[in-house]
Amino acid sequence: MDVARVMESLAEQGVTVLFKIDAERMRDATKPWTFVASGAPFHDDLLIRTDAVSLEACLEVCLPRLRELGMVIPD
């Protein structure tokens, strides 16, 4: 999966996306990756967020939820 393409597609749909990796959580071996999506397409200040062990694991959790909300996610 082309993560940059996914993020660009979401941004074109009005979604702000943030990926973060936390050095302290990495040292502690506890889910260092964070994915956050928010923005205009979501009502009531909805925020899609997860913390996971890898970037891929973040996507596995959040992309299906974004699709459920009507976002178009490229393969």
ROMI-448931 format. One line per 5 residues: number of its first residue (from 1); for each residue x negated, y negated, z of N, C-alpha, C, O. Coordinates in steps of 0.02 Angstrom, whole numbers. Example, Ala and Ser with C-alpha at 12.3 -4.5 7.8 and 13.67 -1.06 7.14 Angstrom:
BEGIN
1) -660:284:390:-615:225:390:-660:165:390:-712:166:423  -642:112:354:-684:53:357:-645:-2:394:-670:-57:402
This chain:
BEGIN
1) -42:59:0:0:0:0:-44:-62:0:-93:-66:36  -25:-110:-41:-61:-174:-45:-31:-221:7:21:-253:-5  -63:-226:64:-37:-265:120:-31:-339:102:17:-372:121  -79:-366:65:-76:-436:45:-14:-448:1:20:-499:9  0:-402:-44:59:-408:-87:124:-406:-46:170:-444:-59
6) 126:-362:4:185:-359:48:194:-425:85:250:-451:87  140:-451:113:144:-514:150:164:-571:105:205:-613:125  137:-574:44:155:-627:-4:229:-621:-23:263:-672:-28  253:-561:-33:323:-550:-51:369:-575:6:419:-608:-7  351:-558:67:391:-581:124:390:-658:129:441:-689:142
11) 331:-687:119:326:-760:122:369:-793:68:400:-845:81  371:-763:9:413:-790:-45:487:-787:-27:528:-824:-54  505:-742:19:574:-735:42:588:-777:104:643:-773:133  539:-817:125:548:-862:182:527:-835:248:542:-864:301  491:-778:248:470:-746:310:397:-765:324:355:-762:280
16) 384:-785:386:316:-796:409:291:-732:441:324:-703:484  232:-709:419:204:-646:443:136:-658:476:95:-696:451  126:-625:532:63:-630:567:39:-560:585:76:-521:615  -23:-545:566:-57:-484:589:-112:-508:636:-146:-558:623  -121:-472:691:-174:-490:739:-205:-426:765:-171:-375:774
21) -270:-428:776:-304:-374:811:-339:-406:871:-375:-456:865  -328:-376:929:-351:-404:992:-412:-365:1017:-408:-306:1030  -468:-399:1022:-531:-367:1042:-526:-336:1112:-553:-282:1124  -493:-370:1158:-488:-344:1226:-447:-280:1228:-466:-232:1261  -391:-279:1192:-350:-218:1190:-386:-162:1153:-376:-103:1168
26) -428:-181:1104:-467:-130:1069:-517:-97:1117:-524:-36:1117  -550:-137:1156:-598:-110:1205:-563:-65:1256:-590:-15:1278  -500:-84:1273:-461:-45:1322:-425:15:1290:-391:53:1324  -433:22:1224:-401:76:1186:-325:76:1194:-294:128:1202  -296:16:1191:-224:9:1196:-196:-34:1140:-204:-95:1141
31) -165:-4:1092:-129:-38:1038:-155:-108:1021:-121:-157:1037  -213:-114:990:-242:-179:977:-209:-220:921:-218:-280:917  -171:-187:877:-140:-221:820:-71:-248:838:-31:-214:871  -57:-309:814:10:-339:823:34:-363:755:-4:-392:717  98:-350:741:132:-375:681:192:-415:705:231:-392:747
36) 199:-476:679:255:-519:695:283:-549:631:245:-574:589  349:-546:623:382:-577:565:440:-618:592:479:-596:634  446:-679:566:500:-723:586:515:-770:528:478:-771:478  567:-809:534:580:-859:483:652:-868:465:697:-838:494  662:-909:415:728:-932:393:777:-876:376:836:-883:390
41) 756:-821:345:806:-770:327:839:-736:387:891:-705:379  809:-743:445:835:-710:505:878:-759:545:861:-818:551  933:-734:572:978:-776:611:962:-772:685:934:-723:708  981:-824:721:974:-825:794:903:-814:817:890:-780:868  855:-842:781:785:-838:800:760:-767:808:719:-752:851
46) 786:-722:765:764:-652:767:690:-648:753:663:-684:711  657:-603:789:585:-592:781:574:-517:775:598:-479:817  538:-497:723:519:-427:715:447:-422:739:403:-457:714  436:-379:789:369:-375:818:355:-304:841:399:-268:864  292:-284:834:269:-222:864:195:-227:879:158:-264:846
51) 174:-189:929:103:-179:944:90:-105:930:130:-62:947  33:-91:898:20:-22:878:-56:-8:876:-97:-53:886  -72:55:864:-142:77:864:-178:59:799:-239:59:796  -139:44:745:-170:27:681:-125:-20:641:-66:-27:656  -154:-50:592:-115:-92:546:-61:-51:512:-4:-73:507
56) -79:9:490:-31:53:457:27:71:503:85:74:481  12:84:566:64:100:614:112:41:625:172:51:633  86:-19:624:129:-79:628:177:-80:569:237:-92:578  151:-68:509:193:-69:450:246:-14:452:303:-26:431  228:44:476:276:100:480:336:83:524:391:106:512
61) 325:42:574:379:22:620:418:-37:591:480:-36:591  383:-88:567:416:-151:549:446:-153:479:499:-184:469  415:-122:430:441:-127:362:511:-97:355:553:-128:321  526:-39:384:595:-15:379:646:-63:410:700:-72:383  627:-94:465:672:-143:498:684:-203:452:740:-227:446
66) 631:-227:420:637:-283:373:681:-265:314:721:-306:291  674:-204:290:717:-181:234:790:-179:256:835:-199:219  803:-156:318:871:-155:344:902:-225:346:963:-233:339  860:-275:355:884:-344:358:888:-376:288:904:-435:282  875:-336:236:883:-361:169:820:-386:134:823:-410:77
71) 763:-380:166:701:-401:135:680:-351:82:688:-291:91  653:-377:27:628:-334:-27:553:-324:-15:515:-373:-13  533:-262:-5:463:-245:10:435:-206:-49:461:-152:-65  382:-232:-81:352:-194:-137:317:-131:-111:294:-128:-54  313:-80:-154:279:-17:-137:204:-26:-140:168:22:-126
